[in-house]
Amino acid sequence: MGVSVRTLATEIHQAARLLLKTPRFTAIVLMTLAVGIASNSVVFSVVRSVFLRPLPYPDADSLVYVSQSYPGNPEGGAQFSNPTYRDILKDNTTLDGLAAYQLSGPLALTGHGEPARVRVTYCTPSYFTLLGIHPALGRVFRENEDRADGAEAVVVLSNGFWHRQFASNPDIIGKTIQLSGRAFTVAGVLPSSFTDALYEQSYSEPSDAWVPLGLAYTLTGYSGPADRVSSVLWGIGHLKPGASVTTARADLAALAKRYEAAYPETFKGYGLVARSLRDQLLGEFYAPAGILGVASLFLLLIGCANVGNLLFVRLLARQREMAVRAAIGASAGQIARHLLIENFLLLIVAGAVGVLLSIQGMDVLRFWATSHLPGVIRLETGGAVLIAALSVSLVTGSLFGVAPAVAGARVDLRDALGQAGRQGQSLSRRSSQKILVVAQVALALVLLVAAGLLSASFHKLASTDMGFDTANLLTLRLELRSARYAEPTVRAQFARTLDEKLRSLPGADSVTLWGPSMLGRSTWIFIGHPEGTAPDDPAARLVIGRHSANPGTLANLGIPLLAGREFASSDRENSPLVAIVSESVAKKFWPGQNAVGKRLRNAEGNFPWITVVGVARDAHHGQRFDLTDAAAGILPYGLKPQYDTYFPYSQRANPGITLAIRTRADRAVMAQALRQAVSSLDPELPVFDIAMLDDRLAAQMAPVQVISRVAGAYALLGVFLAAFGIFGVISHDVTQRTQEIGIRMALGALPRAVLMLVLREGLALTVVGLVLGSVAAIFAVRMMQALLYGVGGTEPAVFAAIAAALLMVASLACWIPARRAMRLDPMSALRQG
């Protein structure tokens, strides 16, 4: 028989009144569910953006990222040369479109106030076609403009750069601007909605302008049209109909074999790799988003289990009420419906509160994401996000609410009204409560293990010795890209003059000139081999980081010199080529020998020999941690063997320079003094990226730190809820067993024995939860393996510490009701029975 609307409305009204009469119970249930709903809504927004939301490019699923691999990096990510790009374009069989781009080589805008650094993407015209870019103003560049043979230089500006530097003036189209001393005609301005995610992924900041790739060599000096040694290009391809990423990978792998045979001097040991553009741009976020998603779901399950326990406790306190309803003719279905209405009313109100909390949480998350997440991840609290999160929460909450409602419908009138057999009639319900407690403990353990391992990994990374002193180092960057600095000798002379000028500044304890970058996301490398070995012998080739430095660098940075000498002012352009190698390079190339006086060179091409004049202690000069490397399974640079070679800047005068000034002076004052010193030598040279080195280190560790902190917060909240569940079950169990405890004490049981009786039951539930949780944690940790370094997925110390902590929390949760039980007066307990 159906239920009338009026009857339903009456029951809803009665349920609301009953809930308002128990404000403490109602508030606890509402906030427990609301927090679970809010956390799931916020995290689902992240998960949706990473896993479900399409990339903001047309036909994005057919776009692939093309890169080069090398020994130790089989999944690619490295750059290839200009000739290799043309070979791929001509020879591949799975791509119907291919674009190449270069990100190295920012330019300087002059003639518009202070000189400004321009972050440039050098690309082929097909770059715009493949990404579906349509300018907001003007046009993009054409095929005949992508060459270096005197064609008119054109530039396309980003919307942000146009607004920032040219006040959104629409008349800029067709006008000429000066970039690093060369005139460029502004061809177009891109829309504000466009995000060049590829540039942003490499530099964590947006691109300002796009320049034809054909001009890149003239402007940057990297990888000329016929240069197969210098590799500075990546590629984007579009799959032909019927082709897949798998077939494209096989196609490029076969091409790499051909190129290795055709160009052994420059391509031996290298490969070509294709991966989906989505995996390239978002792959680094798969593991973090998955971890947060699972942690949020676990927290919701723990909360719902807690609510289920609360509902059971409330139900047992209402046995007389249920019995009276049955006695006056209410059927089991009607009683169950009444309880379900109460439960659903709680869920609906909790959902509304959860929506409000999630909106506030999303505002905070979006504010944080603006400076920490790439633009391709667009966090939105749309209807789909809220509906999905609410659906999961309501379904989960309903599952935990149905069991108490069904149990409440099974009323034994004699037991309920006569209060006889209290213990026996609640055995099944007590069992259900205990199962929920075990589940809570198990889920809390999984959360704690994940948070503990992430924290241990973070500590391992953060405490890794850098090998040099990072304190009080103020760093800044310069780019010598204009025609004025086209010759290496001119760059070398400028660097010497700048070095001398900076040393005279008050408060400058030391000046280190470093080329091209310090603690950068990528480090310049060369394939070295020692004298006396064949350059094409894989066993004798080594990927070595190369750094250009001024005299005194090792002493300035506190890197011990183990043998030989530092660079001297006499190590100049026309003097014999020299280098200082790291301890690991010396041991690899000349084990058991004195490396000083030995020679090495680049194995790719006919390069001159370089004499080793010193051996330095290993130091970590690259970015300590990077999510992209983590996603690809590449060991963080900070934990790798440190194969490094230092060259005198005068002999390897890179256009990119990092200056590190050790100073105890005020940072702002010193930064202004540095700007003035650079401007006095070249007023058109922009100074940028001024930061303390320790701040750079902290920023690089921020992603894993945020992940570990969020996981830790979820874990602590989960532990609190689990402890609350244990307390509720044991406390209610003591109340239900008051008569039994009174009888035991009347027969001579000591208070200590009663205490142990209660503690034993609670801790038994905890131990079962710990065992089940440990098994689940071993499997759960596998999904976060990419973020763990220096710690194993089954780290015994972490598991033991977490289990001990949970036991302590459970003991406290059990001790409070157990202490109450041991203080019971036997006669009062018997009368209550």
N, C-alpha and C positions, 0 to 999 in steps of 0.2 A: 504494500500500500504506500502511495506517495506521501510526501510531506508537504503541507501547504506552506505558502510564503509567510503567512501570518505566524504559523507555528515555528517556522525557521527563524523569523525575526524575533519572536519571543525568546527562543533558546539562545540566540546571539546576545540579546539584551541580558539574560540571566548569566551567561558566561562572562560578559564584560563586568557585571556587578561582582561576581565571585572573584575575578582576577583583581579588581580594585580593592577588595577586602584583604587581599594578601599582597600588599605593595612590595615587600622585600623580595618575595619569591618572584613576582612579576618583573621587577626591575632587573634582577639577576638574569632571568631567562632572556629578557629583551636585549640587554646589553651584550650577553654572550653571543646571541644569534646576530645582532646588529654588527658587532665587530667582525664576525666571520663573513657576513654578507659584504661589508665594506671592503675588507681585505681582498676578497675574491673579485669584487668589481674592479678595484684598482689594478690588481695583478692581471686580470683577464684583459684589460686594456693593453697592457704591455705584451702579453702573450699573443693577442690578436694582431697587434702591429708587427710582431716579429714573425709569426708563423702563418697568419691567415690573410692579412691585408696585402693586396698586390702592390708591387713596386710602381711608383708614379711615372712609368714609361709605357708607351703603347707596345702591345705584344711582348711584354716583359718576360714571359715564360720561355720565349725563343731566343733570348739574349744570353750570350756566354762571355765569360771573362777569359782572356787568353794571356798566358804568361809563360815564363821559362822556369825550368827546374834545374837544380844543380845538386851534386852530391851532398847529402845531409838535408835536402829540402825537396823530396820527391813530389810533393803536392803543388809545386810551383809557387808563384808569387813574386818571382824575380823578373827583371826586365830583359828584353831582347834588343837586338840592334836594328838599325834602319834597313840594312840589306835583308835581315831575317824577316822583317815585316813584309817586304816586297815579295820574298820567296813564298811566304804563307799565303799571301793574297793571290798569287799566281797558281800555286800548286794544290791548295786544299780542295776537297771534294764535298765537304759537308756544310760549308758556309756560303750564303749568297750575299753577304755583306760583311766587311771587316773595316774597323776604324782603329787607328793607332793614336796614342796620346802620350805626352811627356809632362811630368809635373815638376821636374827640377829646373830651377832658374827663375826666381822672382825678378821683377823689373822695378824701376823707380820712376814714379810720376813726378815731373818737375814743371814749373811754370804755373802752378796753382797753389800758392802758399808754400808751406813747408814741404820738403820732399816726402813723398809717401810711398811706402812699399806696395807693390801690386803683385798679388798672388795669381800666377798665370798657369792656365792649362794650354799647352801647345798640342793641337790636334788636327787631324785631317777633316775636311768638310763632312765626310761620312759620319763623323762623331755626332753631329747634330741630327742627321737623318735617322740613325739607329735609335737615338734616345728620344726621337719625336719632338725636338725642340723647335718652337716657333717663336720668333722674337716679338717682344711687345712693341718695339720701335725698329724701323730700318730692316736690316737683313743680316743673315749670317754670311760668312765668306764663301767664295766660289772655288771650284776646282782650279781655275787658272791663277788663283791667288795663293795656292799652296805650293810655292816654290821659292827658291832662294836666289834666282837669277835676275834680280833687279826689279821684280814685280813690286807694285805699290804695296806697302805694309798696311794691313788693315787689322782692326781689333774689334771684338765684340765685348761689351761690358755687362757685368752682372747688374741687376736692379739695385742691389744694396750699394755697390760701388758708385753707380750713377747718382744715386740719391745723396750719398755721403760726400763725394768729391765735386759733383756738378749740380747740386741742389735740384735734381730731377728736371733739368733744363731740356726740353724736347728738341731744341735747336742744336744739340750736340751732334746729331747725326750728320755725317759729312764733314765735320770739323776735324782739325788736326790737333793731336796732343803729343807731348814729348814723353817717351818711355825709354829710360836709360840712354838718353842722348839721341834717340832716333825718332823721326816723325811717323806717327801712325794716324791713319784716317779711321774715325769711328764709324763702323759699318752698321752696328745695331746694338740694341739693349734687350737683354732677355727678361722674361716676366719674373715677378717676385716669387711666383709659385715654384719656379724651377730650382731644384737642388742638385748641384753637381756632386753626387754622393761619392764618386770615385776620388775626387780631390779631397773631399772632407774626410774620407776614411784614412788617407795617408797623412794628412796634416792637422786633423781635428779642427779645422776652420774652413770657411767657405772660400771658393775661388772668386777672384775679382774680375778676371778678364780671360778671353780665349783668343789665341793667336795662331795663325796657320803653322802647322808643324814644319813646313819647309823653311821657316825663318828661325827655327829653334837653334840650329847649329851656329848661325851667325850671332845670335843673341846670347847663347849660353856656352858655346864652345864644346858641348857634349855631342858625341856620336854623329859624325858627318855622314852624308849619304852613302859613302863607300866604306865606312868604318865598321868592320865586323867585330872589333874588340870591345869598344865601348857600348854598353847596353843600358839604354835609358827609357825604352818604350814598353808600354803595356798595350793590350788590344781588347776591343769589344767586337764580338761577332754575332751575326744573326743566322740561326739555323735554317737550312733549306727545308721545305716541306718534306716530312717523313724522316728527317734526321733528328737525332737526340743528343743529349750531352755525352752519352756513352759512345755513340758512333763518332762524335767530334773528337773525343779524347783519343780513340783508336786512330783516327785519321791523323791527328797532330803527332801522336807518338811515332807513327810510321814516317812522317815527314822528318821528325827529329833524327831518326836513324839515317835517313838519306843525307841530311845536312852534316851529320857527324862524320860520315864517310867522305863527303865532298870538301869539308872544311875542318880537318882534324886539328889544326893549330888553334882554332878559335871556338870550336863547338864540341870538342871531345868531352864527354861526361855530362853534357847538358841534354835537356829534353824540353818538350813543349806540352803544356797542360791546358785543358779547357775545363771550366766548371761553370755551373749556372751563375748568372749575375746575382741572383738572389742569395745563393750560398756565399758568394764573395762579399757582398755588402752586409749581410745579416748573420752569416755563419758564426761570427764571434759572439753573437748574443743568444744563440740557441741554448747553450748550456745554462747561462744565468737565468734566462726567461723560464726554461724548464724547471730549474731548481725553485724559483720563486713560485711558479704555478703549483708545483707539488706541495711545497711548504704551506702555501695558502689553503690548499684543499685539505691537507692534514690538520691544519689549525681548525678549519670548519668542522671536520669530522670529530675532533676532540671536543669542540664546543657543543656539537649536537649530541655526542655521547653524554656530555655533562648535563645537557638539558634533559635527555632521556632519563638519567638517574634522578634528576630533580622531580621529574614528572612521576616516576615510580614512588619516590619518597612522599610526595604530595598525595598520590593515590592511596597509599597505605594509611595515611592519616585521615583519609576520607572514606574508610571502609563502612563506617556506620551510615554515612550519607548515602552511599551506593546501595546499602542493604535496605534502607528506608525506601528509596526509590523503587527497588525491586518489590518490596513488600506491598506497596500501594499500587502495583500493577505495571510498572515500567518494564519493558522487555529488555533483553540483553542488547538488542540492536539500538534501542532508544538510549540506553546508558552509554553505549559506545559512541553513538552520534553526538551526545552531549559533550563527552570528553574530547572527541575529535574537533568539535566546534571551538572549544576552549583552546586546543592546541593550534588550530589554524588561525584563530584570532591573534594568538601570540606571534605566529609566523608573519602574518600580514603587517602587524604593527612593527615588528622587528625589521621587516623588509623596508618599510617606509623610513625608519630611523637609519637603516643601513644605507639606503640611497642617499640620504642627506650627508652621512659620514663619507660615503664614497666620492661625492661631488667635492667635498672639502679636500679629501685626500688627493683627488686628481688635480686640483689646483696646485697643491704643494708639489706633486710629482712633475707636473708640466713646468713649473718654475725651475725645478732642479734639472729637468731634462734639457732645458734651453741651453745650458752651458756644459752638459755632460753627455748628451746623446746626439748622434748624427741626425740631420734634418730628415733623412729618409724614414726614421721612426717617428711617426706622428701619433701622439697619444690623444685619444678622444674619448669623452664620456658620452657616447651617443646612445640612442635607444637600444641598439643591438647589444652593446656592452652591458648595459644595466639589465636588460631582459635575460641575457644568457647567465649573468651572475646570479640574478634573482631566481631563475629557474633551477640552477644547480643547488642553491641554498634552500629553496622551498622544498624541492624533491628530497634532498638529504634530511632536512629537518622533519619532513613528513614521515620518512621511514623510521626515524627515532621516536616520533610521536604516536605512531600507530600501535606499537607494542604495548605501551601503558594503557592506551584506550581499550584495546582488546582484553588485556588482563583485568581492567576495571569492570568490564561487562560480565566477567565470570565471578559472580558473588555467591558465597555460601551463607545463606541467611542465618543459620544457627551459629556458625562461627563468628560471623560479623556482628550479630546483635548480642550474642552471649559472651563475646570476647574470649571464648574458649579456643584452645588449640592455636593460639596466636602464631607460634613458631611454625607449626606444621603447615598452616594454610598459606603462608607467604614464602614457602621454599622456592617455588618456581620463579616468583618475582625476585627474590634475593639472587637466584642464579642469573637472571637476566641482568640485574644490576652489576653483579660481579663480572660478567662477560664484558659489559661496557667499560668497567674500570680497567680490566686487562687490556682492552683495545686502546684506551686512553694512554696508559703507560707505554704500550708498544709504540704508538704513534709519536708520543713525546720523545721517546728514546731515539727514534729515527731523526726527528728534527734536531735533537741535541747533538747527535753524532755528526750530522751534516754541518751544523754550525761549528762544532768543535774542530772538525777536520779543516774547514775553511779558515778558521782562526789560526790553527796551527800552521797551515800553509802560508797565510799572510805573514805570520810572525817569522817563518823561515825565510821568506822573500825579503821582508823588511830588515831583518837582522843580518842578511848576507853582507859580508865585508866588501865595500866597494874597492878596496885596494888603494884608495887615495883619500885625502882630507877634503870633504865637501863643505866644511863650515866656512861661513862668511865669504862665500864666493858669489859675487854679483856678475851675472852673465848677460851678454847682449850679442846680437847678430848683425852682420853686415853682408851685403851682396855686391861684389865688384863686377857688375854686368855690362856697364856701358862701354862704348867704343874706346873710351879713354883707358880702360883696363884690359883691352883685348890681349896684350902681350903679357906673358907670365912675369917677365922681368919688371914691368911697371907695377904689377900687383905686389911683387916681392919688395920693391923699393918703398911702396906706400906702406906696407906692413911694418917695415923697419922704422920708418919715420913715425908711424902711429905708436909703435911700441915705446920708442924713446919719449914721445910726448906724454903718454899715459903714465909712465914710470915717474914722471916729475910731478904728478898730481898729488896734492896733500891727501893723506889717508890711504893711498894706494900702496899696500905692503908688497904686492907682487902683481905682475901682469903676465897672463898666459894667453897666447894666441893659438887657437885651435881650428884646424880646418878639416872637414867642413862643419861638423856639428858635435856637440858634447851631449851625451845622454839622449841622442836622437832616436827616433823610431826606427830609422835604418842607418846603417853605417857603410861607408864606402869600402869596397873590398877589392882584392886582386887575388888571382890564383898564383901562389908562389911555389917555386921549386928551388932547391939548393944546387949549387954548382957541383958537377960530377954526377948528376942524375939526368935521365931523359925527361924533357918537358911533357911528353905524352904518357909517362908512366903514372898510372893512377895512384900508386903507392907513394910517389914522391911529390904529388900535388897537394896543396893545402889552401883552403879558403881562409884568407888572412884579412883582418880589418886594417885599414890604412888610415893614418892620422898625420896631418901636417902640423908642426909645432915650432914655436920659436925657441931660441936657446934659453935654458933654465926651466923648461916646462916641468920636467920630472921633479926637480927640487921644489918648484912652486906648488905642485899638487901633492907633494909628500909621497911620491912613488920611489921606493928605494932602488938605487942602481946597483945591481949585483956584480957587474963586471964592466970594464971598459970606461967610457967617458960619455958625458952629455954632449949635446950639440954646442958648437962654438960659433962666434960671429963670423969666423972664417969659412964656415960651411955655406957657401953661396952658390949662385947659379952656375958659375963656370968652374967650380972646384969639383973634385971627384965625388960621385954620388955615395952617400952614406945613409945608414939607418940604425936605429936602435930597435931590437926585437924583444918581445915579451919572453918571460922564462919558459912558457909552454912551447913557443915557436922554437926556441933554442933546443929544448929537449926532444922535440919532434924531429927536427932536421939534423941535429948533431948530438945525438945522445952520448953522454959520457965525455964530451969534448968541450973545449973552450970555443964558444961561438964567435968571440971577438976576432976579427980578421977574416972570417968566412964570408962567402958571397952568395947572394940569392937574386932572383929576378922574377918578373911576371912570366908565367909559362905560356901566356897567350900572345903570340906575336914575337917579333924580333926586338925585344927591349934590352937596354943595357944592364950590365951587372951592377949590383949595389953591394958595397962593403959594410959589414956589420961592425959598428964601433962601440956598441954597448948592449948589455942585457939588463932589462928592467923587470922588477917583480910584476906579476900579473895584476891588472886592474880592470875594472868593469866600466867601460866607456859607453856602452850602448844602453838603450832603454831597458830597465830592469824587468818590467812586466808589460805584456801586450796581449789583449784579448784575441786579436787576430791570430797571433802565433799560437796561443792556447787552443783556439778552435781547430787549428791545423795540426795539433799534437806536437808542435815545435817547442823544445825546451826554452824557457826564458833566457834571454841573453845573459842575465845576471848569474845564471847557474851553469852556463856552458864553460868549457875550457877556453881560456882567454888567449886566442891567437891574434896578436896585434903587432903591427910594425909602425914605428914612428919615423917620419921623414922631416928634415929641416924644411920649414915653410918656403924658404927661398928656392929650394929645389923641387918642391911640389906645391906651387902657389895656386891653390884652389880659389875660385871666385867666391865661394861661400866661406865665411869666417865667423867663428864664435870667439868672443873675448871674455875671459874670466879674470876679474879683478878681486883679489883678496883684500877686504877692507873691513874695518870696524867703524867706519864713519857712517853717518846717516845715509840710508839707502837712497832716498829721494835726492839728497844733495849730491851724492856721488853719481847718480844716474844723469843728473843735469850737467855735471862737470864732464862726463863722458860724451854726452851729446855735443857739447860745445867744442870738445877736443876734436871730434870727428868733423864737425862742421867747419872748423878752422882749416882743415886740410882739404875738404871737399864739401862745399855747402849744398851740393845736389845729391849727397849720399844719405839715404834714410837709415836711421838707427831703429831697430825694432826688437821685439821679444826680450825686453829687459826683465830679468827675474833672478831671484836667489836660487842657487843650484839645489839647495835643500827643498825649496818650494817645488821645483820641477820633480824631484824624487817623490814628494808627497802626492803631487797631482797624478803621476804615473801609477801610483799604487791605489788611487781612489776607487777604480772600478771594483777590484776584488775586496777592498775594504768595505765598500757600500754593500756588496753582496753578502759578505760575512756578517755585517752588522744587522742587516734586515733578517737574514736567516737566524741570527742570534736572538733578535727580538721575538720572532715567531716561536723559536724554541722555548724561550723563557715564559711566554704567554701560554704555550702548550703545557709546560710543566706546572704552571700555576693552576690551569684548568684541571689537569690530571690529579694534582694534589687535592684540589677542591672536591673532585669526584670521589677520591679515596676517603677523604674526611666525611663526606656526606653518607657514603655507604656504611662505613664503620660506625659513625655516630648513630645512624638509624638502626643499625644492627644491634648496638648496645641497648637502645630503647626497646626494640622488639624482644630482646633476651633478658629484660630486667628480672623477670621471675626466675629464669634459669640461673642467672648470676646470684640472685638472692638465695636460692636453694644451695648452690655450691658454697657460698660463704657461711650459710647456716650449718652446713655439714663440716665446716672447719677449713675451708679453702682460704689461704692467706691472700691478702691484697696483691702481693707480688705475683701470685699464681694467676689471679684474675687479669692483672696487667699483661702478663705474658700471653694469656689466652686471646685477648683482644689484639695485641700486637701481632701475634703469630698469624692470625687470619688476614690482617691487612697486608703484612709483609709477604705472605704467600701469594696473594694476588699480584703484588708488585713484582715478585721474582718471576712469576709466569709471564707477566707483561714484558719484563726485561729479556727473557729468553726469546720470546716471539719477536720482540722488537729488534734484537741483535741479528736474527736471521734476516729480517726485512731490511735492516740497515745495510747489510753487506751487499744486497742487490741494489738498493737505492743509491748507494754511493757510486756505483758504476757510471751513472748518468752525469755525475759531477767530476769525474776523473780528470777532465781537461783543465779544471781549475785547481788541482791539487799538485803541489810541488814539494818535494822533500818529505812528504808524509804518505804512508800507504793507505789504501782504502780500508784496510782492517787493522789500523794502528792500535796495538794492544793497550798502550798507555791511555789513549783517548777513550777507547771503549771502557776501560776499567774506571777511569776518573768519572765518566758520565754515569756509569752504572752505580758507582758509589754515591755520587751526588743525588741521583734519583732515589736511592735507598734512604738517604738521609732525609730528603723531603718527604718521602712516604712515611718514614718513621715518625716525623713530626706530625704529619696529618693523622696518623693512627694514635699517637701518644695522647692527644687532647681528649678524644672520647674514651681512650683506655684509662686515663687518669680519673675521669669522671666515674667509670665503672668500678674502679678499685675503692672509691670513696662511698659507694652505695651502702646504706644501712640495710642489713639483711631483712629485718622485720618490715621496714617500709617497702622494700622491693617485693616481698611476698604478698603484702597487702595490695600493691599495685597489680600484681599478677592476677 
